[in-house]
Amino acid sequence: MNSQEGRSMDLARAAWRKPRRSQGNGECVEVVDDLPGVVPVRDSKNPHTALVLPEAAWTAFVMRLKD
């Protein structure tokens, strides 16, 4: 379980996805796209721990990577 604004989030049934450019070697970041206002992120090698980011922070991060 992870917390966002003091609330617990149950991500056990979340639809995690890997990036399209993933090498398939088991070393990648996974995200959940369908939660309003937040983007859970986890390491595929450690699926029991996730970081829940505000959607704006995740978007800024991804845009910075693209630059």
Secondary structure as a PSIPRED ss2 file (coil, helix, strand):
# PSIPRED VFORMAT (PSIPRED V4.0)

   1 M C   1.000  0.000  0.000
   2 N E   0.000  0.000  1.000
   3 S E   0.000  0.000  1.000
   4 Q E   0.000  0.000  1.000
   5 E C   1.000  0.000  0.000
   6 G C   1.000  0.000  0.000
   7 R E   0.000  0.000  1.000
   8 S E   0.000  0.000  1.000
   9 M E   0.000  0.000  1.000
  10 D C   1.000  0.000  0.000
  11 L C   1.000  0.000  0.000
  12 A C   1.000  0.000  0.000
  13 R C   1.000  0.000  0.000
  14 A C   1.000  0.000  0.000
  15 A C   1.000  0.000  0.000
  16 W E   0.000  0.000  1.000
  17 R E   0.000  0.000  1.000
  18 K C   1.000  0.000  0.000
  19 P C   1.000  0.000  0.000
  20 R C   1.000  0.000  0.000
  21 R C   1.000  0.000  0.000
  22 S C   1.000  0.000  0.000
  23 Q C   1.000  0.000  0.000
  24 G C   1.000  0.000  0.000
  25 N C   1.000  0.000  0.000
  26 G C   1.000  0.000  0.000
  27 E C   1.000  0.000  0.000
  28 C C   1.000  0.000  0.000
  29 V E   0.000  0.000  1.000
  30 E E   0.000  0.000  1.000
  31 V E   0.000  0.000  1.000
  32 V E   0.000  0.000  1.000
  33 D C   1.000  0.000  0.000
  34 D C   1.000  0.000  0.000
  35 L C   1.000  0.000  0.000
  36 P C   1.000  0.000  0.000
  37 G C   1.000  0.000  0.000
  38 V E   0.000  0.000  1.000
  39 V E   0.000  0.000  1.000
  40 P E   0.000  0.000  1.000
  41 V E   0.000  0.000  1.000
  42 R E   0.000  0.000  1.000
  43 D E   0.000  0.000  1.000
  44 S C   1.000  0.000  0.000
  45 K C   1.000  0.000  0.000
  46 N C   1.000  0.000  0.000
  47 P C   1.000  0.000  0.000
  48 H C   1.000  0.000  0.000
  49 T C   1.000  0.000  0.000
  50 A E   0.000  0.000  1.000
  51 L E   0.000  0.000  1.000
  52 V E   0.000  0.000  1.000
  53 L E   0.000  0.000  1.000
  54 P E   0.000  0.000  1.000
  55 E H   0.000  1.000  0.000
  56 A H   0.000  1.000  0.000
  57 A H   0.000  1.000  0.000
  58 W H   0.000  1.000  0.000
  59 T H   0.000  1.000  0.000
  60 A H   0.000  1.000  0.000
  61 F H   0.000  1.000  0.000
  62 V H   0.000  1.000  0.000
  63 M H   0.000  1.000  0.000
  64 R H   0.000  1.000  0.000
  65 L H   0.000  1.000  0.000
  66 K H   0.000  1.000  0.000
  67 D C   1.000  0.000  0.000
